[in-house]
């Protein structure tokens, strides 16, 4: 038996904030510096 229940896709920014940044106490700026990208890029992922 299969079900056709669709779930809404989760935005990558929501996953990043809820599953990684907040639980680990990491700021967007700290993540950006650690991975060598502009802080604006992380902010755009989280808020787009």
C-alpha positions, 0 to 999 in steps of 0.5 A: 500500500502506498500513500500519496500524502505530500509534505511541504519542502523545508527551506535550506535556511530553516534547516541550517538555523534550526538543526545546526546554528541554533543548537550549536550556538554558532552565529551566521558570521562565525559560520561564514568565517569558518567556511570562508564565505562572505557573511552576507551569503549565509544570511541570504541562505537563511532568509531567502 
